[in-house]
């Protein structure tokens, strides 16, 4: 889904200013919108722009300030990006204002001629003018106690301290009391509030004798604490005027925090209040807990009573980092030992969810160290993790997509630049999630000498287009999106062997037009047509589309029209017509554009005005499904007319009470019963369709049910959790019609005939050792990718690429039918694929898998006389008899399995000598040669090797000299004296004639 590509860029972080001493970077922090980030050194702060990656402003502290207030240790942005709070070693908070200067220019471009200007075109995101910034010292706050963590909010600053252990809140400085919109909020926030960390004010803490070491507040509204004992908590700050009247403190966080569903306990207010005076308290629940060993508890108790210090025991599951994924409703926790745990959101009145330990690949058995940083991408699909000695990218299902714990080959350490391969201190995803910005530890070049530059790297990524828009056409082809281009998998159009050959170059690189990308980066939506020939791209504003037939892009000639709207909700192709959900001037429309016409407002084929923004679009045949933010699903028929094409609204239905959070819907489709397809009116499809949705990570089917009043209600059926990739096959390959495919990070799970099944248990589970991108239904193959990292001794950096991988799924589905005794159904399905070059190989894998699984069951329980697989093996052999390749499949499987399995195999298939005779009779000489080896190993050949001589004579008549050579070698190998070989030559016509050599 996300794969590193190319090579990382290294930024020079030393300011190009006079009289500035170079200092190593201690921390960096991204702004709330991720368009800026700040670098913090011991005595300075620099604000950078992400794209282009250049510094915009710099501020240095004086020596007097450093002596009085201490060195810089951490920096945090305010939610609106107007302030930066710097934390110092002496527990001071330094406020720095970030002022945007619209009319000033940061850099003055050099004057060059027009002819030379053509050679200096802006890259992606570099076409917009650089916004000038001004950093100014606003003031210094002296905190009470040692500051541990700072978390700025809209109207106040929250920070935690030790000695005393407490959580404190102070308002921002107020300079203009006339601001009416802020007056009400500030009136109740002018005081300094303090909550002591103990069981009196925070009774929901599992261990009250702690401090709050980290306070984390995401842009989605989720707030988490990490305490000094290594536990993690979801928390909320509540406001109350009476004990019975509890409401949220911040009105902007009400809807966001409601999804967290926290109700495990409440704390007492920080101050005594009466009447209508509001007071505030913290409410929280533990989301990461562990049991401390009894010997540690006993030793601590003894030490507390005696006054001695406690032991130096370090809990391996101690939380040091946490990242909240609100799109998929679960949490990632990084621990002291370097492990990663995924935990679902806690729910009211239910036991705490069991955490899932993520497998971290470490092929060279190198120490990863403690987790240093974690962050989810803005789409919620991947987690970036930094360790003391490495980094990795994980999907929501726990699949490791890329990692680096050192380099494999021997390198020149003095010249090697990519220090992020050996450790990461901090990281964040850039806008669009096409780049990962990482901060590495400062490099020691000589004893007591630290290299002050080269700590910030930017890793480019290619990601699946389904992360932007999970439409059926985007899952039909492997379709990757990079920062400046689209990659389309063309292997489905190649010969069969090219599909399964990992060395085949089957990716088409399509560069996005530079003028569009320079001003509209990053790319937000990408879509393919059903035949894979048309591509549409939408960035920050406007859209463009491309045809691989003509090889040309079409863009808006009128820039004002392009910049007037934003694609919000997705793009789809209906033949040559592009369907786009757009937002323009705070109104919402669905627009239809023709590929054959120029892009302009005058050439819009149809406009459909909507009342709410579109969450997702989906196209099934000529039915357009539109799901909007008001929890409504609308069904439109696409109707071509004589001179244009229109949308006809057939009906709408609300999912209130079914879908709690409309923005969590990531995929949408439906399945129509066959009777409705053949006899019904398409206008009535919505009333009888089974709706498929991916809500967060849940794969959900909504089955219609009509009540007595003919009102349509839906029964929800949840098939799976944490589904990353989903695909539904609505037509085509026999029994796979209406099949449902979902990838959960480890296995591809398949539900056959999703319209009729009742159990949520999948029909087939296919384990994969790569990440799937597409299912080639007509080839019987799952296509995916995995990352590769290469180093060379003569290069100072690491090169990344993604390699194409494939996996046959046919034998998995066939085995399901055969295990359930449906031999006829398996034969019907297999006949759709028997023309493929690798069909016989798929049958061989099927037979081998069943033989090996039966042997495993027998070895585990020798007393079992008739194992369940016995019937499966009989069914497999019966199934193979329907195909000409059955004799080849059996003997190839036998030669690749242990001889101890042969007795069971041939007791069902038949006597191998009889199969040998069948091959001779049907002139399958090479297959007969393979059976000859089986007969020899089973000691069924006579002393005179008559069967070998008969086969040799047949090979001579057929002039198959290669087979003759192999048979002669076989005869020589079974008799070192050469007697068998001489006897065979005397019995055949292979006796060397004059001037003719024996093959």
Number of C-alpha atoms within 10 A of each C-alpha: 25 28 24 26 19 15 18 23 14 18 14 16 20 17 15 10 8 6 6 11 10 14 19 20 23 20 22 25 21 24 22 16 13 16 15 21 23 23 23 22 22 19 19 17 24 20 24 22 19 19 19 16 15 16 22 20 18 18 15 15 14 10 12 9 13 16 10 10 20 18 22 25 17 21 26 23 24 19 19 12 18 14 21 25 23 21 24 21 16 19 21 23 24 19 21 22 19 19 14 13 12 11 8 11 14 15 12 6 7 6 7 9 8 8 8 8 10 8 8 9 12 15 16 23 22 17 19 14 12 17 15 16 21 15 21 14 15 14 11 15 14 12 16 15 16 18 26 20 19 26 21 24 17 13 18 17 16 17 22 29 23 18 10 13 22 22 23 20 21 19 19 16 12 11 7 9 10 8 11 9 8 13 13 10 13 17 10 12 16 16 11 10 16 17 22 19 23 18 15 14 18 22 18 20 24 15 15 18 13 18 24 24 21 21 21 18 18 14 11 14 18 21 20 23 24 23 22 17 19 22 24 25 22 23 23 23 16 19 19 19 16 14 9 7 8 12 14 17 17 14 9 11 15 13 13 14 18 12 16 21 13 20 15 15 15 21 21 17 21 17 13 10 14 10 7 9 11 16 21 23 19 21 22 23 23 21 22 25 17 12 8 12 10 9 9 14 14 11 14 16 13 14 14 12 9 9 9 10 11 14 11 7 9 12 16 14 22 24 28 24 24 25 23 27 25 23 19 22 18 21 20 26 25 25 23 20 18 23 21 25 20 23 19 19 21 22 16 12 8 7 8 17 14 12 18 14 14 16 13 17 14 12 8 10 8 11 15 22 17 21 28 23 23 26 22 24 18 16 14 18 19 25 22 22 28 30 27 21 25 26 27 19 23 24 22 22 21 22 21 24 20 21 22 21 23 19 15 13 10 9 16 13 11 8 12 15 18 22 24 27 19 18 24 24 25 23 26 24 21 24 20 19 23 23 21 19 21 24 26 26 21 19 15 11 12 8 6 6 9 13 14 19 18 21 25 26 23 23 20 22 23 24 22 22 26 26 23 20 24 26 27 24 23 26 25 21 23 27 26 25 27 26 21 20 18 24 20 20 21 16 22 18 10 11 11 14 13 15 23 20 14 14 11 14 14 19 16 15 14 18 14 20 18 16 14 23 25 18 20 23 23 23 26 23 23 29 30 26 22 17 11 20 16 22 22 24 22 25 20 21 23 21 25 20 21 22 17 13 8 8 10 11 18 17 19 17 11 11 12 10 14 20 16 12 20 21 24 23 23 25 28 27 24 18 14 14 19 22 23 24 26 24 21 13 8 9 13 23 22 23 21 25 22 19 19 9 12 15 21 15 13 7 12 16 18 16 17 14 13 15 11 17 19 25 22 25 27 23 23 15 10 13 22 22 21 21 28 22 17 17 22 19 20 18 25 21 19 17 12 10 8 5 6 12 16 17 19 15 15 15 15 16 15 15 17 12 8 14 16 13 17 20 18 18 23 25 25 23 22 23 23 19 15 10 8 14 12 9 8 12 9 17 15 13 20 24 18 17 18 22 19 22 20 25 24 24 23 21 24 19 22 19 19 18 15 12 9 7 6 9 10 15 17 15 12 15 16 15 16 18 18 23 23 24 24 27 22 23 19 18 11 12 18 13 16 20 16 23 20 22 22 24 25 21 22 17 18 22 21 24 22 21 16 23 20 9 12 8 11 12 13 18 19 20 20 15 14 16 14 22 28 24 28 22 24 20 17 12 21 22 18 22 24 22 23 20 19 15 18 12 17 14 13 10 13 16 20 18 16 21 18 18 16 24 20 23 18 20 21 21 21 18 22 23 24 17 22 23 19 11 16 15 21 14 15 21 19 13 19 24 13 15 19 16 11 16 13 17 19 20 18 22 27 23 18 21 24 20 17 18 23 15 14 21 19 12 14 16 11 10 11 11 9 11 9 9 15 12 18 19 15 23 26 17 21 26 19 18 21 21 13 13 16 11 17 18 20 21 22 23 23 19 21 22 14 10 13 10 14 9 14 17 11 15 20 15 11 15 18 11 13 21 17 11 19 24 16 15 20 19 11 9 15 15 20 18 21 27 25 16 26 23 17 21 18 15 11 13 9 14 17 11 7 12 16 13 19 22 22 14 24 28 18 17 21 15 11 12 11 14 15 11 19 21 14 15 22 19 12 18 20 16 13 12 11 10 10 12 12 21 21 14 14 23 17 12 14 14 13 17 14 11 9 6 6 9 9 12 12
